[in-house]
Amino acid sequence: MSTPARLHPDATATDLSAWWMPFTHNRLFKGQPRLIESGRGAYYTLAGGRRVFDGLSGLWCSPLGHSPQRVVEAVQRQVATLDFSPSFQMGHPAAFSLAARIAAFAGRPDDKVFFVNSGSEAVDTALKIAVAYHRVRGEASRTRIIGRERAYHGVGMGGISVGGIPANRKMFAPLMIPGVDHLPHTWDPSRMRHSRGQPAWGAHLADELERIVALHDPSNVAAVIVEPMQGSTGVIVPPKGYLERLREICTRHGILLIFDEVITGFGRLGAPFGADALGVRPDLITFAKAVNNATVPLGGVLVSDALYEAFMTGPEHLIEFFHGYTYSGHPLAVAAAHATLDEFEASGLVARARALAPVLEEAIHGLRDEPHVTDVRNLGLAAAIDVAPVAGKPALKAFQVFERALEEGLLARFTGETLALAPPFIATEDEIRGAVEALRRALRAVPQG
Ligand SMILES: Cc1ncc(COP(=O)(O)O)c(C=O)c1O
């Protein structure tokens, strides 16, 4: 029997070798591990005892901070009462009440909720619902799906097919679902550098949808999927009027509009969902992450009542939709979500995120003249800076700034040439300003070139 790995400040590569880590430079990491031992509130404690501010709410998923008492106790109670219950042909009451509660939270009280365990599963589920919906209504030719460049929709086969990050796609070309087109992404530094909130330029980029739909004919197009704000790819903020135009084109052609709100759902943009913050109503919404503060994996799809009703035909003893996961509506995940929503209500956390957004905006735009910085952008309680790449070494500069920021007491997120911040909603104004100051010190410490 092998000895279990010990989380130790000077853990060796051998200790860490068995876990093939996701989206990680495994060899570099295991040579210089960055291990987290515990989390409390807005801070993580690293192996060795150093506390760092959690500048990205985990991975955009812990708005309440870590181990909030209400959620911890709810999960503890639940595991002692009902640890698992099958959700195929059986159900437990709290999952039904959670579905109703999430629909109400989203301001879509008639919607139905399909529970899954992750954002990737939520995306693949939404795509399946969209294609199946057209089929059950007798429009079986509507199968094509339109995604967008730079989009991140998780790592399922559906998600990478509609996603637009080349590195996530290039190894898997033969596995992609057929019949997918991509809208252009909306980030153009020459037009929108240093935008505060939504850029004024770029609504016309939505007209590409009209061109793609005309090419295939609307009768072959099932759905368009976009993140209201592209988070993982670096806080790409939709131009004013852009999402409205997508909605209008979809409606005109009978195409479903899916918002992937795995990051923007549950308050990140200062409203319950990004759809509310940006004033556009999609037909389906995917969510995950913050729904239960990421305490136990949970995701889902909000589906408009009309879509659900279209499936509710045929003999009542037959399954209407052949899809689902063993852990859909898992009791622990559901208990954590109820407690998270209790905390959202008790502490007014959506309003708090909205109130903190201008503090983050003001602070982050104060970095625009710092070394390396080529762009600053923000929306809601999310912000990013781009740094000038090291010649011939893409993605190295952001990593250097990230590492230096960690020494300065800030855990940020780096991808490509971007560093992102999305603080927990429980953070104070001073903590947010402090996080940006840590980033400033890191930028100044990293050598030019
Ligand atoms: C918009 C979006 N969709 C889907 C996902 C995938 O979620 P998961 O990692 O839970 O599968 C993410 C993850 O960051 C995301 O940002």
The ligand as an ORCA input file, in Angstrom:
! r2SCAN-3c Opt
* xyz 0 1
  C     -18.984     30.216    -18.296
  C     -18.521     28.873    -17.827
  N     -19.157     27.780    -18.236
  C     -18.789     26.554    -17.838
  C     -17.734     26.395    -16.962
  C     -17.328     25.022    -16.536
  O     -17.627     24.802    -15.212
  P     -17.011     23.520    -14.455
  O     -15.552     23.768    -14.309
  O     -17.764     23.501    -13.152
  O     -17.312     22.334    -15.293
  C     -17.056     27.523    -16.494
  C     -15.924     27.388    -15.546
  O     -15.242     28.322    -15.234
  C     -17.449     28.793    -16.944
  O     -16.806     29.898    -16.575
*
